[in-house]
Amino acid sequence: MKKTLVQEIKAKAKIMVAKRERRRRKDIALQRIERLFELAEEAAKEARMREGREREEMERRSDRYVLLARKISMRHRVRIPRHLKMWICKRCNAFLIPGRTARVRLRRGEYITITCLRCGAEKRRPYKAPRPPSPRRQQSTERVGKAEKKRKEFNVL
């Protein structure tokens, strides 16, 4: 049975709507993930002010927010942004707070090591020292500067 032109157009429209809906869901999921990390950070800051049982409760709350963010990312197949993912322990899902639940060290000028103080898991993240600008880049900016001077001389935009 052959599809008519109208049926083909309807089928394509359905696909387009489904893609748009999927994209919208992923955007919402990413917004929720970012909000959960904000809440986790707030709970961690609040925990610093408290002592004893209240402190533990607030730390557990921040860990719970991180766990929820991970579940949302897995359910909707959305990556957690790198700058947020860096502060989650892969082994125990703890929210890593430098000085409280994590130790941050610079190693041999090559990478940052973040150690979870709850389970001992280590994360390494490379970093590079800023490079000086290349000579080619400087030459090209000089050329642009000369061209701008000529335009100003002749009042040309």
SVG drawing of the C-alpha trace seen along z (x, -y; Angstrom):
<svg xmlns="http://www.w3.org/2000/svg" viewBox="-3 -61 59 63">
<polyline fill="none" stroke="black" stroke-width="0.4" points="0.0,0.0 1.5,-3.3 1.4,-6.4 -0.3,-9.4 1.4,-12.8 -0.8,-13.9 0.1,-10.9 3.8,-11.5 3.5,-15.1 1.6,-14.1 4.3,-11.4 7.1,-14.0 5.2,-16.5 4.8,-13.9 8.5,-13.3 9.3,-17.0 6.9,-17.4 8.5,-14.5 12.0,-15.9 11.0,-19.3 9.4,-17.7 12.5,-15.7 14.7,-18.8 12.3,-20.7 12.5,-17.8 16.3,-17.8 16.4,-21.6 14.1,-21.3 16.2,-18.4 19.4,-20.5 17.7,-23.4 16.7,-21.1 20.1,-19.6 21.7,-23.1 19.1,-24.1 19.7,-21.0 23.4,-21.8 22.6,-25.3 20.6,-23.8 23.3,-21.4 25.8,-24.3 23.4,-26.3 22.9,-23.3 26.7,-22.8 27.2,-26.5 24.4,-26.2 26.1,-23.1 29.2,-25.1 27.2,-27.4 25.7,-24.5 27.2,-21.9 26.5,-18.3 23.4,-16.6 22.2,-19.6 25.5,-19.7 25.2,-16.1 21.6,-16.6 22.5,-19.5 25.4,-17.5 23.1,-14.5 20.7,-16.9 23.4,-18.3 24.3,-14.7 20.7,-13.9 20.4,-16.8 23.4,-15.6 22.0,-12.1 18.7,-13.5 20.6,-15.5 22.4,-12.3 19.2,-10.4 17.6,-13.1 20.6,-13.2 20.5,-9.4 16.7,-9.3 16.7,-12.0 20.1,-11.1 21.5,-14.6 25.2,-15.1 25.9,-16.9 28.0,-20.0 31.7,-19.5 32.1,-22.3 29.4,-20.7 30.4,-17.1 33.8,-17.9 32.3,-18.2 30.6,-14.8 32.4,-11.7 31.9,-8.9 32.2,-6.2 29.9,-7.4 28.0,-10.2 29.0,-12.7 28.9,-16.5 32.6,-17.4 33.2,-20.5 36.9,-21.5 38.2,-21.3 35.2,-19.4 34.4,-16.4 37.3,-16.8 41.0,-17.6 42.2,-19.5 45.9,-19.4 48.0,-20.6 50.3,-17.9 53.6,-18.7 52.1,-21.5 50.2,-19.0 46.9,-18.3 44.5,-18.9 43.7,-16.0 40.5,-16.0 40.3,-13.3 37.0,-12.4 37.5,-12.3 34.5,-9.9 35.6,-7.0 39.1,-8.0 38.3,-8.1 40.6,-10.4 39.7,-12.5 42.4,-14.1 41.8,-17.0 44.6,-18.3 45.3,-21.9 47.8,-23.8 49.7,-27.0 48.6,-29.8 50.7,-29.9 52.2,-33.1 50.4,-34.3 51.9,-33.0 53.9,-35.4 51.5,-34.8 48.6,-36.0 50.5,-39.2 51.3,-39.9 47.7,-39.5 46.5,-41.9 49.1,-44.4 47.8,-44.2 44.3,-44.8 45.5,-47.8 47.1,-49.3 44.0,-48.8 41.9,-50.6 44.3,-53.5 44.0,-53.9 40.2,-53.8 40.2,-56.6 42.5,-58.7 40.1,-58.6 36.9,-58.5 35.8,-55.2 33.7,-52.8"/>
</svg>
